[in-house]
C-alpha cells in the first residue's frame, strides 16, 4: 500500500505528516509505504497511491486521482491522523 503526504514544497509540512502517518499506521498495525511530495510532482508520485494526505488548502490543487484524499486539519494531532487513516483504510 502506498500513501503520499502532500504539501506545497514537499519538504517541511509533508515530512511532518509523513512521520506522523507512519506512527499512526504502526499503532493501527497497518503496513504501508509513506512518502512525502510536493503538489507539482503529485501526478507522478501518487500515480499508484491508495491514499493522499493533505491540508484543506491544497485539496483543490490535487490532480484527478483514484486515491482516497484524506484532509488533515492538524498535522501534529496524532488522534486525528490515526482516526482518518483508520477510516480510509480500516
N, C-alpha and C positions, 0 to 999 in steps of 0.2 A: 504494500500500500504506500502511496506517495501523498504527502501533504506539503503544500507550499505556503510559507508565510510571506506576505507581501507588504512592502512599504514603498514610499516614493523613490528612495535611492537604493534600496536593497541591502543596506548595511546596518544601520543602528536599530531602528524600531523593529524591523523584520528579524534581526538577530535576537533581540529580546523575546519576541513572540515565538521564535523557533525553539529557544532553550526552554521556555515555559511550556510550550506544547509538548516537547519531549518529556518533561517532568510529569505533565498531566497524563500522557499516554502510558507512562510507566506505572502510575498509580492505578490506571484503568486496566493494566495488563494487556495493552494493545501494542502490537509491533507495527511500526511504520517508519519510513524514511522521510524525515522532515528537512526541508531545505528553505533557505531564505532567497528572496528575489525582489527585484525592483519591478514596477509596473510595466516599464518599456520592454522588458525581457519575458514577461509572463506568458506570451503566446508560445514561446519555446520551452521555458522551464516548467510550465504547468500542463503541457500537452497531454501527458499521461497521468496527471494527478487526479486523485479521487476527491480531495478537499483543498480549498484555498482559504487561508485565514487572512483576514484583512481588517482595516478600520472602516468606520462608516464613511469617511471622507473619500476613500478610494474605490468604493463599490462601483460607481459609475464609470470608472476608468478600466475596469477589468473587461478584456475582450470576451466574445462568446466562448463558452466552455461547457463541457459535460460535467465538470467537477461541481461538487456542492460548495457554495460560497458561504463561509461562516464569518459573520461580522462580530468582532471582539471590541467591546467598548473600552475595557481597561486591560492593557497588556500585562499588567503585573498582578491581576486578580486571578489567582490560581483556581478558585472555586468557579468563576465564570468560564475560564478556559476549559477546565475539566468537564463541566456540565455541557458546554456547547459541543465539545468533541464527542462526548458520550451520546448526545442527541443525534449528531451527524453519523456516527459510526456504530452506535450501540444496536 
